[in-house]
Amino acid sequence: MPADRAALGAFLRSRRDRLTPAQAGITAFPGPRRVPGLRKEELAVLAGLSPDHYSRLEQGRQPTVTDQVVQALSRALQLDEVERQHLRDLAAPTSHRRWAGPETAQRPDPGMLRLMGALGHVPVLLLGRRSQVLAGNGLLRAVLGPALEPGASFARWLFLDPDARVRIVNWADFAAPAVGALRYEVGRHPDDRRLTDLVEELRRSDPDVAQWWDDQRVTFRTSVTKHLAHPTAGPLTFGIESVVGPHDPEQRLVVYTVEPDSPTARVLPLLASWAAEPQESRQAGETAI
């Protein structure tokens, strides 16, 4: 079975398993049930497909999938918009999917860098393909630590650097959507070997990644509240928002927003001044924050 068709079948099975006949608004077919959600035949009826046609889809034996079939399955499975787009990506022939580009260094979009410069009062991070750090301001490094220099992998830091789990108090709330975002990117770029190697590395190294990957969750942009335990500034709370560049959809500007007059907002200027100092001065004055 081609890898892209195996991924399509696995995603369909996972969405079918999570939807019961009652949730789908149908009467369950008679007979013993061996699946937690819909049977294949029930989903086929909901989508207006023959049982054999749907079985070929889930088993990876259907070489072409029309947009009408994708739309019908999306409605029957009650997919959200991100899941619908992911299903479209998986259903498209591999040759028609957007490629992640040649193996050259991805350069930060100048417009995104200008926007980053205008947001110097909060931590800001520019991410590219495969969660690569393209840029980050000094306040970001003051808040999250020095590991996120340009060229670093945000995903590797998040899952493999012990400091990430220490700093991010609600680590799982933030990390699970990050795995879903990797799945979304793999769906769009199934032939990107560096991306699939990254996913396999993380799955081997972290059981949480393996579990979240297997549940087939897919995410794109999420608004997440991040609670941090800063080693010198104490508890910090940020709302995480992301903006996709108009010229390069592979680049995302991640902005750490704060509530006005909150304890986090009041301590950020101190962290900013600390980040602007030479390293020797910072080490001598860390306890002043």
N, C-alpha and C positions, 0 to 999 in steps of 0.2 A: 504494500500500500504506500503510495507517495506520502511524504511527510506532511504536505499541506492538507491532503485529504484525511489523514489520521487526526490532525488537529481539528478539522471541521467536525468529524464524527465525535471526538471527545467533548467538544464544546456543546454540541447538540444533546448528547447524553446527559451532561451535567445540568443543562437547563431543563431538560425533560424530567430529571429526577427531583428537581426542587418544586415542581408544580403538580399539585394533586388534582384529580378530576373536579373536586368541589371548587377549588380555586379557579380552575379553567371554565367553570360554569357548565359542566356536562355531567351526565349520569355515568358512573363507572361501568365499564363493560363487565358482564358476569364472569365468574370463575376466580380461581385463586390468584392472588397478586404476588409477584416476585420482585417488584420494583417499588421504591418509595414514592414515586410520583406517577406520571402518566405512562401508560404502555405505549409502545410504538404505534399500535393500531389506533389508539385514541388520539395521539398527536396527528397522525396522518389524516384522520377524519376532520379534526379541527382545522388543519391547514389546507384541506381540499385536495390531498394527494392520495394516491393509491398506497396501500401498505407496502407493496413491493418497492415502489419508488422511494418512499421514505427509508426503508431498510437499506437500500443501496447507498443513500446519502450517509447514513450513520455508520455504515460499514466501509465507507471510503471507496465504493465501487461505482460511483456516479461521476464520470469525468467532467461533466459540465453542469452548472447550477445556474438557472436563469434568475434574473432580478425579481421576477414575479414569485418564484418559489422562495427566495430570501425574504421578501416582504410578507408572504403568507406565513412562513415559519416564525418570523419576528412577532407578528400579531398573535399567533397561537401560543407562543411561549411567553408573551407579555414582556418582551425585552425592552429595556430602556434605550435611549438614543445611543449611548456609548456601546452597549451590547449589540445593537443593530448594526452599527458601523463595523464592529469587530466581525460579526457574522458575514457582512459583505466582503470584508477583506479576506476572510478564510475561504469564502465561496469563489472568489475570483481566481482565475488561473494565475499561477505564480509569475508568469512572464508579464502579466498585466499589472502587478502590484508595484507600488512606488518603491524604488530602490533607495537605499540610504546613502547612495553617493559613492564616489571613488574613494580609495583608501588614502586620502590626503587629509591633512589637519583641517578641522572645521574652524573657521574664523568667526569670532563674535560679530554679530550684526552691528554696524555702527550706530544705527538708530536705537537699538536696545542698550548699547553702552551709554548713549546720551541720556536715555531715560534712567538708567542706573545712576548716572551722575547727579540727576535731579532728585534722587531719593536717598541722599547720603545720610539722612537723619534716622534711617531704619536699616536693618540688615537686608541685603539684596544679593541674589545668586542667579547667574545665567547658566542654564544647563543646555547641552546639545544632545546629539545622538548618543545612545547607550549611557545616558545619565552622566556624560562627561562634563566636568566643571569647565566652562569657558571663561568665566570671570566671576569675581565676588568682591564686594567692597570690604574695607577694613573692619567695619562694624560687624559684618557677618563672621569674620574670623575671630573677632573678640568674643562673640556670643557662642559660636560652635567650636572654636579651636582652630589651630593652624593647619590641620590636615587637608582642608579643602582649597588648596591652591589650584590655579588653572592647570588643566591636564589630569587632575585627579578624577577618580570615579566616585560620584556621590553614592551610588548603590553599594560599592565595596565599603565605603566608609560607614554607611548606615548599618550594614549587616555584619561586617567583619571586624570593625574597629570597636573594641570594648568601650571606648570612651563615648561612643554614640548612645549606647544603652544606658550609660550612667547619666549623661546630660539630658537625654529626652525622657522625661518622667513617664509620659504616656506613649512609650516607644511603639507598642503594638498598634495603637490607633493610627500612627503615622506610617509604620512600616508595611502593614498589610496593603493599603492602597498603592504603595510604591511597587509591590510585586504585581498588582493588577495593571499598573502602567507599563511595566516591562512586558507583560503578556500582550497588551494592546500594541506595543511597538513591534514585537515579534510577529504579530498577525499582519502588520503592514509590510514588514521586511523579513520574510521567512528565509531568504538567501543570505542574510547578513551573518556571516560566520562568527565575526567578533562578538556580535550581540548574543547569538545562541551559546557561544562559549562562556560568556559572562553569566548567563542564566544557569548553565550547568554548573559552573564554579560555585555560584551562590547556593544552588540546591544541594550540592555535595557538602558544603561547609556549614550550612545552617538549617536545622530541621524545621524552623519556622517558615523559611522560604519554601522548602519542599512541600509543607502542608498547604500553604496559601497558593502555591502554584497548582497543586493538584485539585483545588476546589474550583478552578477555572474562572475565578473572579477577574473582571476586566474593568479598568478605570482609565480615565484620561486626565482631566483636571479636577481636583477636589479642593474644597475649602475646609481646612483642618485646623483645629486649635492645637497648638504645640505648647506643652508645659516643659520648661527646662529647669534644671538644677545647675546653676552656674557656680563654678568653684569659688568665686570671690564675690559676685554680685547677688548670689542667693537665687530665690525662685523668680523665674521670668515667664511671662505668658504672651504668646504671639498668635495672631490669626494669619494663616498661610494662604496667600492668594497667588495665582500664576497668570501670566499674560503670554500668549503665543505671538511671535513676531509676524508682522504682515508680509514680510519678504521671504522668510524662511520658517515654515511651520515646524521644522525640527528643533527650533530654539525656543526655550521657555524662560521667561523672567519670573523668578520666584521671589515674592516680596513678603517680608515679615512685618505685618501691620500691628499696631498697638492701639489700645484705647487711650484717648486723651486723659491726662492727669492720673493715669494708673501708676502703680508702683514701678511697672516696667518702663513706662514712658519717662518717669523721673530719673531712672538710673541709666538710661541709654546715653545721655550726654557724657556721663562719667566714663562709661565704657568706650565711647567714641574718642574721648581725649586720651584714654589709656591706650587705645589701639594706635593712635597717632604718634605715640612716644617711641623712641628706639627701644629695642628689646631689653637692653641692660637696665634702662630706667624703669621699664614695666616690671621686671622681676624684682626690682628694689621697692617698688611702690604698690605692689598688688594688694597688700592688706589695707590700703587706704580706701578702697571701694566699699 
